[in-house]
Amino acid sequence: MQLTAGCRKLFCMRPATRAVHAGERLAPAGWKSVTTPIYPSATYIYEDIATLERVAGGEENGYMYSRYAHPTGHALELAVAALEAGEDEAAAPACVSFASGMAALHAAILASGLQAGDAILCSQDVYGATIGLLRNLFTPLGVRIELASLSQPAAWPEQFAAARPRLVLVETLSNPLLRVPDLEALAAAAHAAGARLLVDSTFATPLLCRPLELGADFVVHSATKFLAGHGDVLGGVALAREPETAGLELQRKLAGGVLGPFEAWMILRGLKTLPLRLERQCRTALELAHWLAAHPAIERVHYPGLESHPDHAIARRQFPAGQFGGILSFELGGAGRERVYRFFNALRIVLPATSLGDVQSLALYPAASSHRDLSPKQRREAGIGDNLVRLSCGIEAVEDLREDLERALTVIG
Ligand SMILES: Cc1ncc(COP(=O)(O)O)c(C=O)c1O
């Protein structure tokens, strides 16, 4: 009986050696696992050392050390790249996975080739930690950070001339006001000004929008959200086409923000049901947005599926028919922080949790969580009031969600 693929004389060996090598590295004998296995190996070996040498030198594809790449992560990267790709195989992007969405964003910013003295022009309406990342990690490196509302194309020439950016950063669906920039026009304007465009497409997923096809240079997703979808794993991905992908790989290899094989496997599993989940989440969000917009206790609803949303026309053009994302925000009438907290405490199905895109519906108070690091003045400028609630629709029955919201609105009176 052969207990390992490579070690025939196992029974002659001592227990300490058997404990290390027995059962390992079995060669599959004609079977294949249906799904990609989790490969929790830090290093990889080959039949002969010359192959390893060729892999190390990039002359042959393969794995060598998991900080550089590993098979489970690679499977996830191929899957995300396939979703983010259009029909032109030659223009398909490559995907590099990271330990979190923030790690992916950080790597993509660095891979854009920024240098001290350069500027980043960032939409003011983005995830609070993104602004924190720029201010705390890039300002000290001598990078100028310019925040602006990028929702008025007519203002771009002046904004680009004033900021002279090397990089422009926006979200496909912004957090938390769900603004939708015209990515094709923005990419053209950025390129004309000598800048690159980086798009955080976390809220949209590749199923609603493929920014690289519209001209963006880099796309990032927090895979923690819709891609994984179950609130049980952290991860991030950054995508680009050649030659930008080399910069992303270098960032991961040298800074080491690697997505582990277990996490990669969970995200890969979540990805399989993304189309089903997102379809339901978009439908629920649209229905709740209409219902909330007509509710007397609600001052305003922010959802690009509503005709009242300033970017409704762009969203209709940029997203598939009838789909506007699974997230909406609304302003509670006459509410301040205390009233919002009572509303949160009265919810029974919607969970007051700091995330989005999960199968569970989640409510978040931007002023105290995603945007708490902004000053009250910065929040006001970004249009994030103390009565704003963000709702990420899960896959529960929409009737139960509506009843839960109604109950909480009745409780606060
Ligand atoms: C739009 C957006 N981008 C990036 C991130 C960061 O993702 P992660 O928490 O996976 O680092 C978040 C997190 O909420 C987000 O909402």
The ligand as a Gaussian input file, in Angstrom:
#p B3LYP/6-31G(d) Opt

LIG

0 1
 C      -17.857000      50.965000      -1.682000
 C      -16.913000      50.263000      -0.761000
 N      -15.646000      50.062000      -1.161000
 C      -14.748000      49.440000      -0.376000
 C      -15.105000      48.973000       0.873000
 C      -14.077000      48.288000       1.723000
 O      -14.273000      46.915000       1.706000
 P      -13.642000      45.930000       2.796000
 O      -14.412000      46.147000       4.065000
 O      -13.792000      44.580000       2.187000
 O      -12.219000      46.318000       2.966000
 C      -16.410000      49.144000       1.326000
 C      -16.816000      48.658000       2.652000
 O      -17.917000      48.887000       3.105000
 C      -17.349000      49.822000       0.492000
 O      -18.607000      50.040000       0.877000

